[in-house]
Amino acid sequence: MIIAVPSIIEKERDDFTFIFAVLPPIVTLKNANERVRKIISKLATTLDLEEACKEEVKLCYPLIFGGVFIFNRDVIIKRYEVNGYLCNGTKENVKTVNELINSLENNIEWCFRFSDNDILCYSKNKIADIECKWIDNIGLRFIMDTL
């Protein structure tokens, strides 16, 4: 089976989980991680989103719909479609979760430090000499059975 789903970047801060879907590779069940493999297999066999996503909500919905998701524990708070890049950063300019949500709401560029001390930045343009990934607002593109 060959699938095209976004790569997922999962970050936490306080009680919030931020999931960023970024441009996808072509994935087979052989090179997908176990969590993705389980979701895609269940989706391919049942064609039922609720069934496929019931055990891995935080991973499943970003894989299928793309964009930026915010969860409070396991509850989806909001999904954003933003056009731009998610880049590694060195200096934060947004300090709180509320400021980050406000920046997402207003499509403002930001850099934010997550619980693991990684700083990620949203930029409307690719930043030279920094690793950046295009934010994927589409999600699942296809599931193709290969015999």
Phi, psi and omega per residue, in radians:
M1 nan 2.335 3.069
I2 -2.004 2.362 -3.135
I3 -2.338 2.745 2.984
A4 -2.204 1.858 3.085
V5 -2.271 2.777 3.123
P6 -1.164 2.700 2.880
S7 -1.340 2.654 -3.048
I8 -2.077 2.325 2.981
I9 -1.989 2.079 -3.076
E10 -1.978 2.149 -3.127
K11 -2.305 2.629 -3.130
E12 -2.183 2.668 3.001
R13 -2.728 2.182 -3.067
D14 0.974 -2.238 3.137
D15 -1.646 0.205 -3.042
F16 -1.886 2.492 3.024
T17 -2.047 2.276 3.109
F18 -1.929 2.197 3.135
I19 -2.051 2.159 3.137
F20 -1.951 2.128 3.054
A21 -1.588 2.206 -3.136
V22 -2.158 2.853 -2.972
L23 -0.755 2.347 -3.000
P24 -1.525 2.616 2.875
P25 -1.545 3.006 2.924
I26 -1.401 2.240 -3.023
V27 -2.083 2.454 2.963
T28 -1.968 2.880 3.093
L29 -1.082 -0.424 3.135
K30 -1.230 -0.615 -3.093
N31 -1.817 0.030 3.058
A32 -1.358 2.607 3.056
N33 -1.269 2.925 -3.016
E34 -1.038 -0.700 -3.126
R35 -1.119 -0.808 3.138
V36 -1.152 -0.749 -3.140
R37 -0.990 -0.771 -3.113
K38 -1.124 -0.764 -3.134
I39 -1.133 -0.856 -3.073
I40 -1.154 -0.697 3.099
S41 -1.071 -0.779 -3.138
K42 -1.155 -0.711 3.124
L43 -1.136 -0.736 -3.120
A44 -1.151 -0.596 -3.102
T45 -1.498 -0.598 -3.079
T46 -1.733 -0.446 -3.006
L47 0.939 0.571 -3.084
D48 -2.174 1.912 -3.109
L49 -1.056 -0.764 -3.117
E50 -1.056 -0.763 3.135
E51 -1.171 -0.768 -3.106
A52 -1.164 -0.537 -3.018
C53 -1.737 -0.078 -2.971
K54 -1.126 -0.480 -3.115
E55 -1.669 -0.368 -3.051
E56 -2.355 0.999 -3.072
V57 -0.968 -0.788 -3.062
K58 -1.124 -0.469 3.125
L59 -1.675 -0.689 -2.981
C60 -1.130 -0.914 -3.068
Y61 -1.102 -0.725 3.033
P62 -1.091 -0.632 3.086
L63 -1.073 -0.746 -3.043
I64 -1.406 -0.695 -3.026
F65 -1.854 -0.274 -3.124
G66 1.231 -3.040 3.120
G67 1.557 -2.796 3.139
V68 -2.050 2.168 3.135
F69 -1.952 2.503 2.986
I70 -2.084 2.245 3.106
F71 -2.065 2.486 2.915
N72 -1.889 1.873 -2.925
R73 1.007 -2.043 -3.137
D74 -1.831 0.228 -3.105
V75 -1.783 2.211 3.098
I76 -1.209 2.173 3.081
I77 -1.589 -0.807 -3.054
K78 -2.863 2.641 2.984
R79 -2.104 2.368 3.125
Y80 -2.085 2.499 2.924
E81 -1.887 2.038 3.120
V82 -2.254 2.462 3.120
N83 -1.734 1.984 3.135
G84 2.807 -2.753 -2.994
Y85 -2.113 2.632 2.958
L86 -1.883 2.076 -3.010
C87 -2.155 2.691 2.981
N88 -1.207 2.452 -3.118
G89 -2.199 3.022 3.129
T90 -2.176 -0.367 -3.099
K91 -2.431 2.220 -3.136
E92 -1.437 2.541 3.025
N93 -2.124 -0.072 3.066
V94 -2.108 2.191 -2.982
K95 -1.769 -0.463 -3.040
T96 -2.146 2.806 3.088
V97 -1.043 -0.714 3.125
N98 -1.070 -0.702 3.088
E99 -1.135 -0.678 3.120
L100 -1.128 -0.797 3.113
I101 -1.069 -0.737 3.100
N102 -1.075 -0.709 3.107
S103 -1.121 -0.726 3.096
L104 -1.128 -0.748 3.134
E105 -1.027 -0.659 -3.036
N106 -1.791 0.185 3.119
N107 0.918 0.811 3.132
I108 -1.787 2.416 3.090
E109 -1.118 2.555 -3.080
W110 -2.649 2.787 2.936
C111 -2.300 2.310 -2.998
F112 -2.440 2.413 3.106
R113 -1.638 2.170 3.134
F114 -1.646 3.064 -3.045
S115 -1.022 -0.512 3.138
D116 -1.483 0.166 -3.134
N117 1.271 0.027 3.006
D118 -1.224 2.455 3.043
I119 -1.920 2.125 3.060
L120 -1.985 2.552 -3.122
C121 -2.194 2.462 2.981
Y122 -1.739 2.238 3.121
S123 -2.328 2.440 3.110
K124 -1.277 -0.383 3.123
N125 -2.166 2.617 3.108
K126 -1.137 2.349 -3.141
I127 -1.613 2.181 -3.106
A128 -1.096 2.505 3.050
D129 1.125 0.296 3.088
I130 -2.253 2.456 3.108
E131 -1.175 2.083 3.135
C132 -2.296 2.563 3.083
K133 -2.229 2.371 3.130
W134 -1.178 2.302 3.099
I135 -1.290 2.245 -3.070
D136 -1.684 1.952 3.137
N137 -1.663 0.080 -3.075
I138 -1.721 -0.810 -3.099
G139 1.452 -2.490 -3.082
L140 -0.946 2.206 3.123
R141 -1.807 -0.737 3.097
F142 -2.861 2.729 2.942
I143 -2.198 2.110 -3.096
M144 -2.158 2.157 3.120
D145 -1.389 2.250 3.090
T146 -1.972 2.135 -3.099
L147 -1.613 nan nan
